[in-house]
Amino acid sequence: MAVDLLHMNIDLPVSSRLTIHRVCTHEQLLQWLRVCFSECLEELIQQCFILYSGLHLDDHSPLRLYLGTIDGESVATSLLFCGEEAASLRSIFTLPHYRCQGVGAAMTLVALHEARSCGYHIGLLAASPMGSALYHRIGFQVYGTFSVYYVMI
């Protein structure tokens, strides 16, 4: 899906209880991974932490991770990658107990606003069936489809 960042709909209900942090410390990174991969074993999360902790997540990095918290509890994630021609969103995830409260909308919009402020005009993402309605409300349009297959070991 793709959206014109200059003409997207930003008038969506979002959670007023949510605080969004740009991930810049190892502690925040581990919290981000635990939410994003909440259905995975801790061993996998630790392996991802080793991989991700080597990345530069400073202000000049093309990779930006966002962690959403409510009352100090980590509840949602999003990821923005600033590419050559477009900005790509991934890992937009909200813990089940906090869904349908505007948390996903806020996590998506923070990344899109950041992309627009960096001079991008196009935002891209691969939508899950759960997020499609939200992305359509923002203004994303479908330009193609693909399938992903996972091997469970």
Buried (B, 14 or more C-beta within 10 A) or exposed (E): BBBEBEEBEEEBEBBEBBEBBBBBEEEBBBBBBBBBBBEEEEEEBEEBBEEBEEEEBEEEEEBBBBBBBBEEEBBBBBBBBBEEEBBBBBBBBBBEEBBEBBBBBBBBBBBBBBBBEEEBBBBBBEBEEEBEEBBBBBBBEEEEEEEEEEEEE
